[in-house]
Amino acid sequence: MIAIVDYGAGNLTSVARAFTAVGASVKATRSEADVAAADAVVIPGVGHFRSTAAISDALRAALTGAAQEKPVLGICLGLQFLFDGSDESPGCRGLGLLRGQSRPLLPSASEKVPHVGWNTIVALRPSRLLDGVPAGSPFYFTHSYAAPVTSACIASTDYTIPFAAVVEAGNVFGTQFHPEKSGEAGLRVIRNFLDVV
Amino acid sequence: MLCKRIVACLDVRGARVVKGVNFTSLIDAGDPAELARRYYADGADEIVLLDVDATLEGRRARARTVEAAAERIFVPLLVGGGIRSEDDAAAMLDAGADKVAVNSAALDDPSLITRLAARYGSQAVVVAIDAARTDGDVSVWTRSASRPTDRSAVDWAIEAADRGAGEILLTSIDRDGTANGFDCEMTRTIASRLRIPVIASGGAGSHAHFVQVFTTGCAEAALAASIFHFGRTHIRDLKHHLAAEGVPVRLPC
């Protein structure tokens, strides 16, 4: 069973539907016991970083513990939550599984913010998550803040600033784009995650 | 590079997709779920489902229709029609929408935009503006373009963005369903004043019209209905044409 963390800020229906479509059994939950019992955990999320404040200390501890022993995938805001924190809501701590702080994208005359739509990613090294994804495949992004390009970053995108599009470090995985909304390429990323599981 | 988006629109009345000219003379175009699946397979970057009777009937778009359309669609789904509150938006998002469009209710109470953005994030809030030209100005119409307001479309778009809208869906009432081309001048006027993306709508009739709205019109996305429903244009062919013209698009495999 894949636990999808429900903290009131996710497009849970879309995420659950995409995972189910590629054959996974999913459960939307905010229970620590479910996170502990799951084969893998997905942290979805759209919107403002402060909505992560709805994740209780007990659930945080369960998520941190889960990352020691099973795959954890953060999507969009969920990816940013894997890091230390975000300038969007300095009072809210991230899980700190990855080092770094999310920063705002910087709009210009030619690049509007939020960054909405299909954009390409640049793979920095081979990875499990992007295995078999054709180079140049665009993915669907919608966000105004983004995590830094660090050693955990396996693919980056440059839109107003360079940022982490995909991260992978041990059991910790994340995509800034929405694989559940990125057509067949996105479904391939979800299948790859399930293959790790 | 960020791609320009091709958005397929399903105007729903009852349980069927309909399409008219200048918001009237509606004719049947098919089943919403079937069309949504077809356009997803054809390479649409986004699907929009608008319940055209919801506001006039004092209700929100039907969750059952949204659920059926969202099934097996792995691109963003934008739903509009009669959304007047956070609860209405929640019902649409729970049914499988990724974003909601607000129109008449936001004109009645602009704080709705702020409240929805605070709860779901700006990326989930699209303000739909139905605009028509009158005496050199572009004004906003409400209630499925049945009633004029005294608002200027430019001012309203800027206010909506300031209040937290993540995108503007800008429809030219004059061009709706005519296939005479997008109102590129109106689109450019508004898009160039905003720091959020604009989806241009109304008037798509040929591949060239899309090239124009992405270049001259400065739109980030372009929406069409009739030309897809009635087989005048295939999304795959349209995207290959755009790519050949140097417009960045996501090419269907």
Interface residues (C-beta under 8 A of the other chain):
Chain A: A9 N11 T13 S14 R17 A18 A21 V46 G47 H48 S51 P107 E111 K112 V113 P114 H115 V116 G117 W118 N119 T120 P134 P138 Y140 T142 H143 S144 Y159 H178 E180 K181 S182 G183 E184 G186 L187
Chain B: M1 L2 C3 K4 R5 Y40 D45 A70 E71 R72 F74 V75 P76 L77 L93 D94 A95 G96 D98 A118 R119 Y120 G121 S122 Q123 A124 G166 E167 L194 R195 I196 P197 E220 A221 R250 C253
